[in-house]
Amino acid sequence: MDMVATYAASKPWTLRPNIVLVEGTSDEALFQLANELSADAGQTLLGEEICVVAAGRRDRGGTFGVARELITLRSMVPLVLDRHGRPSYRVMGLVDNDGAGRGIIGDLLRLDRGSLEYRDIVAVRPITPVFGRPDPRTRKAECDRVNLPHRSLDWEIEDTLSPRLLQLFERRHPHLAPQKSRQGGKTHHEFPTTDAKTALHRLVQREATLDDLGGLVAIVQMIRSMFGLAVPATS
C-alpha cells in the first residue's frame, strides 16, 4: 500500500517522487509559475521529478505547517519502497530565513532526532549554491561560507524576485511599499501587511518573465542537487 499517495490524495497536491513543502499557497504558486515559464522556454525545472506543495492554507500553513507535514511524511516514507527496496519518495521542507524559519528548523531537529538541516529542511538564503557533496554538514558549511556577507540578513521567497518586479510593485502600490534592510549588496523587503504580499503576488502572476524569477530557479537548482537529481543548465 502506498500510504504517501493515499495521504497526498487528501491534499490539493500533485504528487511527485521528490516532495518540497513550502509555507503557503503563494510560495507554491511562485514555483509553479517559474516551472511553467521554464517549460515555455524549453527548459526543465521541476519536471516530473519534483513537486513543490503548500503545507497548508492560511493558519494550517506557515513554518508550523511545514514541520507538521514534514514529520508526518517522514514517518511514512521509509515504509513505501520501490522494487529495489529503496524509498519511493523523498521529502524536504523549505522555509524563509527569518525568525520563524530559523526557529522551526531548530524545533524540528529537536523533535525529530533523525532529521538533518540541508537534507530534510533548509532555509532560503541570498545565495543558493548547487551542492556537489551529499553530506548535510558540508552543505551547510558551504552555504554559510558563500552567504557570509549576508549572515544576519533575513531572507524570504519574495526577496528572490527581480528588482524590476519589486520596483514596479512600489510604483503601482506606494502605500504598500516594504521596509528594506541591506547587507552585503543584498536587500530584504519587509512588507507591512498580508494584503501587501497578496498584491505583490498578484502582480508577479501577471507581469513576471522567466528572467524575473531567476532567484526561484536557483533555489530549485539547489534543491535538485540536494535530492541528487541532475541540474539542467539554464540559458
LUMDOFI-453800 format. One record per residue: residue in three letters; x, y, z of N, C-alpha, C in turn. Coordinates in nm, 2 decimals. Layout:
residues N
> Ala  X  Y  Z  X  Y  Z  X  Y  Z
...
//
This chain:
residues 235
> Met  0.09  -0.12  0.00  0.00  0.00  0.00  0.09  0.12  0.00
> Asp  0.06  0.22  -0.09  0.13  0.34  -0.10  0.06  0.45  -0.01
> Met  0.10  0.45  0.12  0.04  0.54  0.22  0.07  0.68  0.19
> Val  0.19  0.71  0.13  0.22  0.85  0.09  0.12  0.90  -0.01
> Ala  0.09  0.82  -0.12  0.00  0.86  -0.22  -0.14  0.87  -0.16
> Thr  -0.18  0.78  -0.07  -0.31  0.79  -0.01  -0.32  0.92  0.07
> Tyr  -0.22  0.95  0.15  -0.22  1.08  0.23  -0.22  1.20  0.13
> Ala  -0.14  1.20  0.03  -0.14  1.31  -0.06  -0.27  1.33  -0.13
> Ala  -0.34  1.22  -0.16  -0.47  1.23  -0.22  -0.57  1.31  -0.14
> Ser  -0.55  1.33  -0.01  -0.64  1.41  0.07  -0.60  1.55  0.07
> Lys  -0.50  1.59  0.00  -0.44  1.72  -0.01  -0.46  1.77  -0.15
> Pro  -0.45  1.90  -0.17  -0.45  1.96  -0.31  -0.31  1.95  -0.37
> Trp  -0.25  1.84  -0.37  -0.11  1.82  -0.42  -0.11  1.74  -0.54
> Thr  -0.02  1.77  -0.63  0.02  1.68  -0.74  0.14  1.61  -0.70
> Leu  0.13  1.48  -0.67  0.24  1.41  -0.61  0.35  1.38  -0.71
> Arg  0.48  1.39  -0.67  0.59  1.35  -0.74  0.69  1.28  -0.65
> Pro  0.79  1.21  -0.70  0.88  1.13  -0.61  0.96  1.22  -0.51
> Asn  0.98  1.34  -0.54  1.05  1.43  -0.46  0.96  1.55  -0.42
> Ile  0.93  1.55  -0.29  0.83  1.65  -0.24  0.90  1.76  -0.16
> Val  0.87  1.88  -0.20  0.92  2.00  -0.13  0.80  2.07  -0.07
> Leu  0.80  2.09  0.06  0.70  2.15  0.14  0.73  2.30  0.16
> Val  0.65  2.39  0.12  0.67  2.53  0.14  0.56  2.59  0.23
> Glu  0.58  2.71  0.28  0.49  2.76  0.39  0.35  2.79  0.35
> Gly  0.33  2.83  0.22  0.19  2.87  0.18  0.17  2.86  0.04
> Thr  0.04  2.88  0.00  0.00  2.87  -0.14  0.06  2.97  -0.23
> Ser  0.09  3.09  -0.18  0.16  3.19  -0.26  0.30  3.15  -0.30
> Asp  0.37  3.09  -0.21  0.50  3.03  -0.24  0.49  2.92  -0.34
> Glu  0.39  2.83  -0.32  0.37  2.73  -0.42  0.35  2.78  -0.56
> Ala  0.26  2.89  -0.57  0.23  2.95  -0.69  0.35  3.01  -0.76
> Leu  0.44  3.07  -0.69  0.56  3.12  -0.75  0.64  3.02  -0.81
> Phe  0.66  2.90  -0.75  0.74  2.79  -0.81  0.67  2.74  -0.93
> Gln  0.54  2.73  -0.92  0.46  2.68  -1.04  0.48  2.77  -1.16
> Leu  0.47  2.90  -1.13  0.49  3.00  -1.24  0.63  2.98  -1.30
> Ala  0.73  2.97  -1.21  0.87  2.95  -1.27  0.88  2.83  -1.35
> Asn  0.81  2.72  -1.30  0.81  2.60  -1.38  0.75  2.61  -1.51
> Glu  0.63  2.68  -1.52  0.56  2.70  -1.64  0.64  2.78  -1.74
> Leu  0.70  2.89  -1.69  0.78  2.98  -1.78  0.91  2.91  -1.83
> Ser  0.96  2.82  -1.74  1.08  2.74  -1.79  1.04  2.65  -1.90
> Ala  0.92  2.58  -1.88  0.88  2.49  -1.98  0.85  2.56  -2.11
> Asp  0.79  2.68  -2.10  0.77  2.76  -2.23  0.90  2.79  -2.30
> Ala  1.01  2.80  -2.22  1.14  2.84  -2.28  1.21  2.71  -2.32
> Gly  1.15  2.59  -2.31  1.22  2.47  -2.35  1.31  2.42  -2.24
> Gln  1.30  2.46  -2.12  1.39  2.42  -2.01  1.31  2.33  -1.91
> Thr  1.39  2.25  -1.84  1.33  2.17  -1.73  1.36  2.23  -1.60
> Leu  1.26  2.25  -1.51  1.28  2.30  -1.38  1.24  2.19  -1.28
> Leu  1.11  2.18  -1.26  1.06  2.07  -1.17  1.04  1.94  -1.24
> Gly  1.00  1.95  -1.36  0.97  1.83  -1.44  0.87  1.74  -1.38
> Glu  0.89  1.61  -1.40  0.81  1.51  -1.34  0.87  1.45  -1.21
> Glu  0.98  1.51  -1.17  1.05  1.46  -1.06  1.02  1.53  -0.92
> Ile  0.99  1.65  -0.93  0.97  1.73  -0.80  0.83  1.80  -0.80
> Cys  0.77  1.79  -0.68  0.65  1.88  -0.66  0.68  1.97  -0.55
> Val  0.64  2.10  -0.57  0.65  2.20  -0.46  0.51  2.23  -0.41
> Val  0.48  2.20  -0.29  0.34  2.20  -0.24  0.33  2.28  -0.11
> Ala  0.22  2.35  -0.09  0.20  2.42  0.03  0.17  2.33  0.14
> Ala  0.23  2.35  0.26  0.20  2.27  0.38  0.06  2.29  0.42
> Gly  -0.01  2.40  0.39  -0.14  2.42  0.43  -0.19  2.56  0.38
> Arg  -0.32  2.58  0.40  -0.37  2.71  0.37  -0.40  2.79  0.50
> Arg  -0.37  2.92  0.49  -0.39  3.01  0.60  -0.32  2.96  0.72
> Asp  -0.39  2.94  0.83  -0.33  2.91  0.96  -0.28  2.76  0.96
> Arg  -0.31  2.68  0.86  -0.26  2.55  0.85  -0.13  2.54  0.78
> Gly  -0.08  2.65  0.73  0.05  2.66  0.66  0.15  2.72  0.76
> Gly  0.24  2.80  0.70  0.34  2.86  0.78  0.45  2.76  0.81
> Thr  0.54  2.81  0.90  0.65  2.72  0.94  0.60  2.60  1.02
> Phe  0.50  2.62  1.10  0.45  2.51  1.18  0.38  2.40  1.09
> Gly  0.32  2.45  0.98  0.26  2.36  0.89  0.37  2.28  0.82
> Val  0.48  2.34  0.78  0.59  2.27  0.72  0.64  2.16  0.81
> Ala  0.66  2.20  0.94  0.71  2.10  1.03  0.61  1.99  1.05
> Arg  0.48  2.02  1.06  0.38  1.91  1.08  0.38  1.81  0.97
> Glu  0.37  1.87  0.84  0.37  1.78  0.73  0.50  1.70  0.71
> Leu  0.61  1.77  0.74  0.74  1.70  0.72  0.75  1.58  0.81
> Ile  0.71  1.60  0.94  0.72  1.49  1.03  0.63  1.38  0.99
> Thr  0.51  1.42  0.95  0.41  1.32  0.91  0.46  1.23  0.79
> Leu  0.51  1.30  0.69  0.56  1.23  0.57  0.69  1.15  0.60
> Arg  0.77  1.21  0.68  0.90  1.13  0.71  0.87  1.00  0.78
> Ser  0.75  1.00  0.85  0.72  0.87  0.92  0.67  0.77  0.82
> Met  0.62  0.81  0.71  0.56  0.72  0.60  0.67  0.68  0.50
> Val  0.76  0.77  0.47  0.85  0.75  0.35  0.93  0.62  0.37
> Pro  0.98  0.58  0.48  1.06  0.45  0.49  0.97  0.33  0.47
> Leu  0.84  0.34  0.47  0.75  0.23  0.46  0.70  0.20  0.32
> Val  0.73  0.30  0.23  0.69  0.28  0.09  0.82  0.27  0.00
> Leu  0.84  0.14  -0.04  0.96  0.11  -0.11  0.94  0.08  -0.26
> Asp  1.04  0.10  -0.34  1.03  0.06  -0.48  1.08  -0.08  -0.49
> Arg  1.09  -0.13  -0.62  1.12  -0.27  -0.64  1.26  -0.31  -0.60
> His  1.35  -0.20  -0.58  1.48  -0.23  -0.54  1.50  -0.22  -0.39
> Gly  1.39  -0.19  -0.32  1.39  -0.18  -0.17  1.43  -0.05  -0.12
> Arg  1.43  0.05  -0.21  1.46  0.19  -0.17  1.33  0.27  -0.15
> Pro  1.34  0.37  -0.07  1.21  0.46  -0.05  1.17  0.52  -0.19
> Ser  1.04  0.51  -0.21  0.99  0.56  -0.34  0.98  0.72  -0.34
> Tyr  0.98  0.77  -0.22  0.97  0.92  -0.21  1.08  0.98  -0.12
> Arg  1.11  1.11  -0.15  1.19  1.19  -0.06  1.12  1.32  -0.03
> Val  1.14  1.37  0.09  1.06  1.49  0.12  1.16  1.59  0.19
> Met  1.13  1.72  0.17  1.22  1.82  0.22  1.13  1.94  0.25
> Gly  1.16  2.02  0.36  1.09  2.14  0.39  1.18  2.26  0.35
> Leu  1.11  2.36  0.30  1.18  2.49  0.26  1.11  2.60  0.33
> Val  1.18  2.68  0.41  1.12  2.79  0.48  1.20  2.92  0.46
> Asp  1.14  3.03  0.50  1.21  3.16  0.49  1.32  3.16  0.59
> Asn  1.42  3.24  0.56  1.53  3.26  0.66  1.50  3.38  0.75
> Asp  1.40  3.37  0.83  1.36  3.47  0.92  1.35  3.41  1.06
> Gly  1.30  3.49  1.16  1.30  3.43  1.29  1.22  3.31  1.30
> Ala  1.10  3.31  1.24  1.01  3.19  1.24  1.08  3.07  1.17
> Gly  1.14  3.09  1.06  1.20  2.99  0.98  1.32  2.92  1.05
> Arg  1.41  3.01  1.11  1.52  2.96  1.18  1.47  2.88  1.31
> Gly  1.37  2.94  1.37  1.32  2.87  1.49  1.26  2.74  1.46
> Ile  1.19  2.72  1.35  1.12  2.59  1.32  1.23  2.49  1.29
> Ile  1.34  2.53  1.22  1.44  2.44  1.19  1.50  2.38  1.32
> Gly  1.53  2.47  1.42  1.57  2.42  1.55  1.47  2.33  1.62
> Asp  1.35  2.37  1.61  1.24  2.28  1.68  1.23  2.15  1.61
> Leu  1.24  2.14  1.48  1.23  2.02  1.41  1.35  1.93  1.44
> Leu  1.47  1.98  1.45  1.58  1.90  1.48  1.58  1.84  1.62
> Arg  1.51  1.91  1.71  1.49  1.86  1.84  1.38  1.76  1.85
> Leu  1.27  1.78  1.78  1.15  1.69  1.78  1.18  1.56  1.70
> Asp  1.25  1.57  1.59  1.27  1.46  1.51  1.43  1.44  1.50
> Arg  1.48  1.36  1.59  1.62  1.35  1.60  1.69  1.29  1.48
> Gly  1.62  1.22  1.39  1.67  1.17  1.27  1.68  1.27  1.16
> Ser  1.63  1.39  1.18  1.63  1.49  1.07  1.75  1.57  1.07
> Leu  1.79  1.62  0.96  1.91  1.70  0.94  1.89  1.82  0.86
> Glu  1.94  1.93  0.90  1.93  2.05  0.82  2.02  2.03  0.69
> Tyr  1.97  2.08  0.58  2.03  2.07  0.45  2.02  1.93  0.39
> Arg  1.94  1.85  0.45  1.89  1.72  0.39  1.74  1.72  0.40
> Asp  1.68  1.75  0.52  1.54  1.74  0.54  1.47  1.87  0.54
> Ile  1.54  1.97  0.57  1.48  2.11  0.58  1.59  2.21  0.55
> Val  1.56  2.32  0.49  1.65  2.42  0.45  1.58  2.56  0.45
> Ala  1.65  2.66  0.48  1.60  2.80  0.47  1.66  2.86  0.35
> Val  1.58  2.94  0.28  1.63  3.02  0.17  1.73  3.12  0.21
> Arg  1.83  3.14  0.13  1.94  3.23  0.16  1.96  3.32  0.03
> Pro  2.03  3.43  0.04  2.05  3.52  -0.07  2.13  3.45  -0.19
> Ile  2.23  3.36  -0.15  2.30  3.28  -0.25  2.27  3.14  -0.22
> Thr  2.23  3.07  -0.33  2.18  2.93  -0.32  2.28  2.84  -0.41
> Pro  2.38  2.78  -0.35  2.47  2.71  -0.43  2.41  2.57  -0.47
> Val  2.47  2.52  -0.58  2.44  2.39  -0.63  2.54  2.30  -0.56
> Phe  2.50  2.20  -0.48  2.59  2.12  -0.39  2.64  2.00  -0.47
> Gly  2.77  1.98  -0.45  2.83  1.86  -0.52  2.85  1.75  -0.42
> Arg  2.83  1.77  -0.29  2.86  1.67  -0.19  2.73  1.63  -0.12
> Pro  2.71  1.51  -0.08  2.59  1.47  -0.02  2.58  1.49  0.13
> Asp  2.69  1.52  0.20  2.69  1.54  0.34  2.62  1.67  0.38
> Pro  2.52  1.66  0.46  2.45  1.78  0.50  2.53  1.89  0.57
> Arg  2.63  1.84  0.66  2.71  1.93  0.73  2.80  2.01  0.63
> Thr  2.85  1.94  0.53  2.94  2.01  0.43  2.85  2.11  0.35
> Arg  2.73  2.07  0.32  2.64  2.16  0.25  2.62  2.29  0.33
> Lys  2.59  2.27  0.46  2.56  2.39  0.55  2.69  2.48  0.56
> Ala  2.80  2.42  0.57  2.93  2.50  0.58  2.95  2.57  0.45
> Glu  2.92  2.51  0.33  2.94  2.58  0.21  2.84  2.69  0.19
> Cys  2.71  2.67  0.23  2.61  2.78  0.22  2.64  2.89  0.32
> Asp  2.69  2.86  0.44  2.73  2.96  0.53  2.84  3.05  0.48
> Arg  2.94  2.98  0.41  3.06  3.05  0.36  3.02  3.15  0.25
> Val  2.94  3.10  0.15  2.91  3.19  0.04  2.81  3.30  0.08
> Asn  2.74  3.28  0.19  2.65  3.38  0.24  2.70  3.46  0.36
> Leu  2.83  3.45  0.38  2.90  3.52  0.49  2.87  3.68  0.49
> Pro  2.87  3.74  0.37  2.84  3.88  0.36  2.70  3.92  0.40
> His  2.61  3.82  0.41  2.47  3.84  0.44  2.43  3.76  0.56
> Arg  2.52  3.73  0.65  2.49  3.63  0.75  2.38  3.66  0.85
> Ser  2.36  3.79  0.87  2.25  3.83  0.96  2.13  3.90  0.89
> Leu  2.12  3.88  0.76  2.01  3.94  0.68  1.90  3.84  0.67
> Asp  1.78  3.88  0.72  1.66  3.79  0.69  1.64  3.78  0.54
> Trp  1.58  3.67  0.50  1.56  3.65  0.35  1.44  3.56  0.33
> Glu  1.35  3.61  0.25  1.22  3.54  0.22  1.21  3.52  0.07
> Ile  1.12  3.43  0.04  1.10  3.39  -0.11  1.08  3.52  -0.19
> Glu  1.01  3.62  -0.14  0.98  3.74  -0.22  1.11  3.82  -0.25
> Asp  1.21  3.80  -0.16  1.34  3.87  -0.19  1.41  3.82  -0.31
> Thr  1.37  3.70  -0.36  1.44  3.65  -0.48  1.38  3.71  -0.61
> Leu  1.27  3.78  -0.60  1.22  3.84  -0.72  1.31  3.95  -0.78
> Ser  1.30  3.97  -0.90  1.39  4.07  -0.97  1.36  4.21  -0.92
> Pro  1.47  4.30  -0.92  1.44  4.44  -0.88  1.34  4.50  -0.97
> Arg  1.33  4.46  -1.10  1.23  4.52  -1.19  1.09  4.50  -1.13
> Leu  1.05  4.37  -1.09  0.92  4.35  -1.03  0.90  4.42  -0.90
> Leu  1.00  4.42  -0.81  0.98  4.49  -0.69  0.96  4.64  -0.70
> Gln  1.04  4.70  -0.79  1.02  4.84  -0.82  0.89  4.87  -0.89
> Leu  0.84  4.78  -0.98  0.71  4.80  -1.04  0.60  4.80  -0.93
> Phe  0.61  4.71  -0.84  0.52  4.70  -0.73  0.51  4.83  -0.65
> Glu  0.63  4.88  -0.62  0.63  5.01  -0.54  0.57  5.12  -0.61
> Arg  0.59  5.13  -0.75  0.53  5.24  -0.82  0.38  5.23  -0.83
> Arg  0.33  5.10  -0.84  0.19  5.09  -0.85  0.12  5.09  -0.72
> His  0.19  5.05  -0.61  0.13  5.04  -0.48  0.22  5.11  -0.38
> Pro  0.24  5.24  -0.39  0.33  5.31  -0.30  0.29  5.30  -0.15
> His  0.16  5.29  -0.13  0.12  5.28  0.01  0.14  5.15  0.08
> Leu  0.19  5.05  -0.01  0.22  4.92  0.04  0.37  4.89  0.03
> Ala  0.45  4.99  0.01  0.59  4.97  0.00  0.65  4.90  0.12
> Pro  0.75  4.81  0.10  0.81  4.74  0.21  0.92  4.83  0.27
> Gln  0.95  4.79  0.40  1.07  4.84  0.46  1.19  4.76  0.41
> Lys  1.31  4.82  0.40  1.42  4.75  0.34  1.54  4.74  0.43
> Ser  1.60  4.63  0.43  1.73  4.61  0.51  1.83  4.56  0.41
> Arg  1.95  4.62  0.41  2.05  4.58  0.32  2.18  4.53  0.39
> Gln  2.24  4.44  0.33  2.37  4.38  0.38  2.44  4.31  0.27
> Gly  2.57  4.34  0.25  2.65  4.27  0.16  2.59  4.28  0.02
> Gly  2.53  4.39  -0.02  2.48  4.40  -0.16  2.34  4.33  -0.18
> Lys  2.28  4.28  -0.08  2.15  4.22  -0.09  2.05  4.29  -0.01
> Thr  1.92  4.29  -0.05  1.82  4.37  0.01  1.70  4.28  0.05
> His  1.67  4.28  0.18  1.55  4.22  0.23  1.43  4.31  0.23
> His  1.31  4.27  0.19  1.19  4.35  0.18  1.09  4.30  0.29
> Glu  1.06  4.39  0.38  0.96  4.35  0.49  0.83  4.42  0.46
> Phe  0.74  4.34  0.41  0.61  4.40  0.37  0.52  4.43  0.49
> Pro  0.45  4.54  0.48  0.38  4.59  0.60  0.26  4.50  0.65
> Thr  0.19  4.44  0.55  0.07  4.36  0.58  0.06  4.24  0.49
> Thr  -0.02  4.15  0.53  -0.05  4.03  0.44  -0.11  4.08  0.31
> Asp  -0.19  4.19  0.32  -0.25  4.24  0.19  -0.14  4.29  0.10
> Ala  -0.04  4.34  0.15  0.07  4.39  0.06  0.14  4.27  -0.01
> Lys  0.16  4.17  0.06  0.22  4.05  0.00  0.13  3.99  -0.11
> Thr  0.00  3.99  -0.07  -0.10  3.94  -0.17  -0.10  4.02  -0.30
> Ala  -0.09  4.15  -0.28  -0.09  4.24  -0.40  0.04  4.21  -0.48
> Leu  0.15  4.19  -0.41  0.28  4.16  -0.48  0.26  4.03  -0.56
> His  0.21  3.93  -0.50  0.20  3.80  -0.57  0.10  3.81  -0.69
> Arg  0.00  3.89  -0.68  -0.09  3.91  -0.79  -0.02  3.98  -0.91
> Leu  0.06  4.08  -0.88  0.14  4.15  -0.98  0.24  4.05  -1.05
> Val  0.30  3.97  -0.97  0.40  3.87  -1.02  0.33  3.78  -1.12
> Gln  0.22  3.73  -1.08  0.15  3.63  -1.17  0.11  3.70  -1.30
> Arg  0.09  3.83  -1.30  0.05  3.90  -1.43  0.17  3.94  -1.51
> Glu  0.28  3.98  -1.44  0.39  4.05  -1.51  0.52  3.98  -1.52
> Ala  0.54  3.87  -1.45  0.67  3.81  -1.44  0.72  3.75  -1.57
> Thr  0.84  3.76  -1.60  0.91  3.68  -1.71  1.00  3.58  -1.64
> Leu  1.05  3.49  -1.71  1.15  3.39  -1.65  1.27  3.46  -1.59
> Asp  1.32  3.56  -1.66  1.43  3.64  -1.60  1.40  3.70  -1.47
> Asp  1.27  3.74  -1.44  1.23  3.79  -1.32  1.24  3.69  -1.20
> Leu  1.23  3.56  -1.24  1.22  3.46  -1.14  1.35  3.38  -1.13
> Gly  1.46  3.44  -1.17  1.59  3.37  -1.17  1.63  3.32  -1.03
> Gly  1.59  3.40  -0.93  1.62  3.35  -0.79  1.55  3.23  -0.75
> Leu  1.42  3.21  -0.80  1.35  3.09  -0.77  1.41  2.97  -0.85
> Val  1.45  3.00  -0.97  1.52  2.89  -1.05  1.64  2.84  -0.98
> Ala  1.72  2.94  -0.92  1.84  2.90  -0.85  1.80  2.81  -0.72
> Ile  1.69  2.84  -0.66  1.65  2.76  -0.54  1.62  2.62  -0.59
> Val  1.55  2.61  -0.70  1.52  2.47  -0.75  1.64  2.40  -0.79
> Gln  1.74  2.47  -0.85  1.86  2.40  -0.88  1.93  2.35  -0.76
> Met  1.93  2.43  -0.65  1.99  2.38  -0.52  1.92  2.26  -0.47
> Ile  1.78  2.27  -0.48  1.70  2.15  -0.43  1.73  2.03  -0.51
> Arg  1.74  2.04  -0.64  1.77  1.93  -0.73  1.90  1.87  -0.68
> Ser  2.00  1.95  -0.65  2.13  1.89  -0.61  2.12  1.83  -0.48
> Met  2.04  1.87  -0.39  2.02  1.81  -0.26  1.95  1.67  -0.27
> Phe  1.86  1.66  -0.37  1.79  1.54  -0.40  1.88  1.44  -0.48
> Gly  1.99  1.49  -0.53  2.08  1.41  -0.61  2.03  1.40  -0.75
> Leu  1.95  1.49  -0.80  1.90  1.50  -0.93  1.99  1.58  -1.02
> Ala  1.98  1.55  -1.15  2.06  1.63  -1.25  2.01  1.78  -1.24
> Val  2.10  1.87  -1.26  2.07  2.01  -1.25  2.09  2.07  -1.40
> Pro  1.98  2.08  -1.47  1.99  2.12  -1.61  2.04  2.27  -1.62
> Ala  2.12  2.29  -1.72  2.17  2.42  -1.75  2.06  2.51  -1.79
> Thr  2.06  2.64  -1.75  1.96  2.74  -1.79  2.03  2.84  -1.88
> Ser  1.95  2.90  -1.97  2.00  2.99  -2.07  2.01  3.13  -2.01
//
